[in-house]
Amino acid sequence: MAVASEPDNTPLPGTVFTPRQVRVLKFAVIVMGILLVGGFAFVLAAIVYQASRGGQSSVAPGGEPVATELQIPKDASVSTLSLDGDRLALQLQSSAGGEIVVIDLKTGKVLTRVKLKAE
């Protein structure tokens, strides 16, 4: 007559864990270790990729640098500028008032001009 085996829920000597819990814990540690190593490798690859791209300058599709001329009043001066990605915003001050000009650095085209008027 065959004896039905009962699940082994007895803790291992010196611990409170059953053999099944130890197997699950080993599996979880191995999976988390693989995730850690894979994530670290991904971060290193991203750093190398970003560093290898270097400082990309604005170039036209033919490979020539983009040259841009901006028409401003004779007495105007640039008071501030701000760079955000491929967009450059210039704040101009002149006797006619203030103006903000936004330029696309990839194409060299003026995207918008905002005249500043006092109320």
Stockholm file with secondary structure:
# STOCKHOLM 1.0

chainA/1-119         MAVASEPDNTPLPGTVFTPRQVRVLKFAVIVMGILLVGGFAFVLAAIVYQASRGGQSSVAPGGEPVATELQIPKDASVSTLSLDGDRLALQLQSSAGGEIVVIDLKTGKVLTRVKLKAE
#=GR chainA/1-119 SS CCCCCCCCCCCCTTSSCCHHHHHHHHHHHHHHHHHHHHHHHHHHHHHHHHHHHCCCCCBCTTSCBCCCCCCCCTTCEEEEEEEETTEEEEEEEETTEEEEEEEETTTCCEEEEEEECCC
#=GC SS_cons         CCCCCCCCCCCCTTSSCCHHHHHHHHHHHHHHHHHHHHHHHHHHHHHHHHHHHCCCCCBCTTSCBCCCCCCCCTTCEEEEEEEETTEEEEEEEETTEEEEEEEETTTCCEEEEEEECCC
//
